[in-house]
């Protein structure tokens, strides 16, 4: 009987992990500008782990979030070298990693230094898939992140455990609004009301809001109308390897497109995929 | 394409076994009957897939890598909680009346002793999934 090696061992070794980056755009009076990139890790191609949702659900069920978050961080910072140090970079970290792994922030600081990436241009996106826990150690980790100069984003605001309590615990610099709330907002009065509520709430916190998962221009317009100026989604640009984003000219500090020209950018990104 | 194959293609089956040869043979045989088939080698991998996809049937070996010998039964218990409509078959080379009772108590629809001819497994799957027609 030949049994397969444990998948987790291969993941922690970093075998086959791929990193792509999805731009986050900022709408300003003179057009759209690049705000930063969210780093996204994919599992080995052709396996069940290729999709991030299955990969990280597996990791959470193995309770190995911390080990895998560390591996992903190393992979992301290495891959991000091609983007240069100027663009803001966002990286997803499990809340459980911050709560359990007391050395994670120290590891992050060392890795940022090693890759010459300024902490002030780095955002930790907290993903929460379990009820809020960790209490004191989680708070200490957040304090350490802020002392380091790293910004904090709360992912999937309004869904699951990214709730009001989590908002109060994290005091995020960014509220990231999930596709579930964004998609269809142009046709749904109540979704739009929720977006407006989150935009108002973020203002009280002095935070910025990112509308995620945008793939409809009408929904994008609604987000803008409700005061959400940061946007991310297939409509604007699909996640891409760093080399392709560089070739697309997204790293220049200049308006990347007119508002009504976003389709052209999305189309060019799709062609490069 | 026959009507049977058309219907089966809308039914997604998850095969959970830590032996690659058995896993792939089962996948290929069920796929040849028109089913959409995914495979997992570990309980946690299976759970991650079940969290994402709507499986109509889960075929699980009772013993999986990295556990204590009853991982398949624990998977079925969890499946019953999160996907109560899905059908479940437990396979084992260590069958006993007690294990069969335990499997059915946890929510398995069928308990089969290995080795199971693939034709028999496919026939069992077909009977269980006929209820979805």
Interface residues (C-beta under 8 A of the other chain):
Chain A: X1 X2 X3 X4 X6 X7 X48 X51 X53 X54 X55 X57 X58 X61 X62
Chain B: X18 X19 X20 X21 X38 X39 X40 X41 X42 X44 X45 X47 X48 X49 X51 X52 X65 X66
